[in-house]
Amino acid sequence: MAKRENQKQKLVRLLEILMRETDEEHGISMAEIISRLAEYGISAERKSIYDDFLTLEELGFGVSSTPTRPPKYKLENRIFEIAEL
């Protein structure tokens, strides 16, 4: 059983957000990620999202961050390239 409401959806929604809102030139901040998850009724903390990033890496979806303040996160590899769509 999930600890909180909608927690089973969290990893899938996180991947969806990263795929929809990031690309090679544009990332998304941690505050924006938490806000987007909240729109789906999913509460998340920064530390749990870092764990989710590690899980995504294990599944073949690398997540990188920019050296800016605040850091921006983006999905490194995608299922389809823009040209394929």
C-alpha positions in Angstrom: 0.0 0.0 0.0 1.3 3.5 -0.9 2.3 5.7 2.0 0.3 8.6 0.7 -2.4 9.2 -1.8 -1.3 8.6 -5.5 2.3 7.6 -4.6 2.2 4.6 -6.9 1.8 7.0 -9.8 4.7 9.2 -8.8 7.5 7.6 -10.9 5.4 7.4 -14.0 4.2 11.0 -13.6 7.7 12.2 -13.0 8.9 10.6 -16.2 5.9 12.1 -18.0 6.8 15.6 -16.7 10.5 15.2 -17.7 9.6 14.0 -21.2 7.0 16.7 -21.8 8.7 19.7 -20.2 12.5 19.2 -20.8 14.8 18.8 -23.8 18.5 19.3 -24.5 18.4 23.0 -23.9 15.7 23.3 -21.3 15.4 21.8 -17.8 13.0 22.1 -14.9 13.8 23.0 -11.3 13.0 20.9 -8.3 10.4 23.4 -7.2 8.7 23.1 -10.5 8.8 19.3 -10.4 7.2 19.2 -7.0 4.6 21.7 -8.2 3.7 19.6 -11.3 3.4 16.5 -9.2 1.1 18.3 -6.8 -1.2 19.1 -9.8 -1.7 15.3 -10.1 -2.4 15.1 -6.3 1.0 13.6 -5.6 3.0 15.0 -2.6 6.7 14.7 -3.0 9.8 15.8 -1.2 13.1 16.7 -2.8 15.0 13.7 -1.3 12.4 11.2 -2.6 12.6 12.7 -6.1 16.4 12.2 -6.1 15.7 8.5 -5.3 13.2 8.5 -8.2 16.0 9.9 -10.5 18.2 6.9 -9.5 15.4 4.5 -10.3 14.8 6.2 -13.7 18.6 5.8 -14.4 18.3 2.1 -13.6 15.5 1.8 -16.1 17.6 3.5 -18.8 16.3 7.1 -18.5 19.2 9.2 -17.4 18.5 12.5 -15.6 21.1 15.2 -15.7 21.3 18.5 -13.9 22.7 21.9 -14.9 25.3 23.7 -12.8 23.0 26.7 -12.4 21.3 28.0 -9.3 18.8 26.5 -8.8 19.8 23.4 -10.8 17.6 22.4 -13.6 16.9 18.7 -14.3 16.3 17.2 -17.7 15.9 13.8 -19.3 19.0 12.7 -21.2 17.6 10.0 -23.4 14.2 9.6 -24.8 12.2 6.8 -26.3 11.8 8.7 -29.6 13.8 11.6 -31.1 11.9 14.6 -32.4 12.7 13.6 -36.0 11.1 10.1 -35.4 7.8 11.6 -34.4 
